[in-house]
Amino acid sequence: MTDRSKRKVPSRRALIYITVVAAVVATTVTASLLSGGSRSHVEKGNALLLQGERAQKKGDLGSAIKDYRQVVTEQPTNALAIYDLGTVAQLRGDRNAAKQYYQRVLKVNPRYVNALLNLAILVTPGDPHYAESLYRKALSVMPDEAVLHLNLGYLLERLGKKTDGEYQIAVAVALQQHRPVPSAPSFGSAVSAHTDRIALSTSGG
């Protein structure tokens, strides 16, 4: 994860999983994520992804979609291109299409953390238990990512799992402040003393 921009964490009653979408929709194209096909085939896919990413950053979502779809047509299991289509759908407010794209990504690569995170954000209102499972899966891939612990913590509190939620938040605080991660019985009441002023670095993986 490379995005080091900092964001103030809202009060514990706020839900950070609503606000992190913008932090994960931008992607960086990496040639090593592409698979299959000849060298020229892969290079063409790379070029289209870069072109689509530039268009997306400029707000030209129509052109971005065209480029990403062309990659998916030629490389149906290209997880990055499918993920990018999901981010565009999410930016356009098409939650159902975004969910479908992220689910497709996870069929190709079940460990794709950004897809797990974005899908968790989208399904939380209607299926918080599924969202919980997505956050836990993402944490199994990136156990030291503070924002995942924080999102999960707020979600668990919403589900009435107060102790588990406070523990996840305490872990997030410790990771962000570069302190030892507390064991479950020892996190105490320090959570509420820190969560209103901790600054988290949010990013995509």
Buried (B, 14 or more C-beta within 10 A) or exposed (E): BEBEEEBEBBEBEEBBBEBBBEBBBBBEBEEEBBEEBEEEEBEBBBEBBBBBBBBBEEEBBEBBBBBBBBBBEBBEBBBBBBBBBBBBBBBEEBBEBBBBBBBBBBEBBEEBBBBBBBBBBBBBEEEBEEBBBBBBBBBEBBEEBBBBBBBBBBBBBBBEBEEBBBBBBBBBBBBBEEEEBBEEEEBEEBBEEBBEEBEBBBBBB
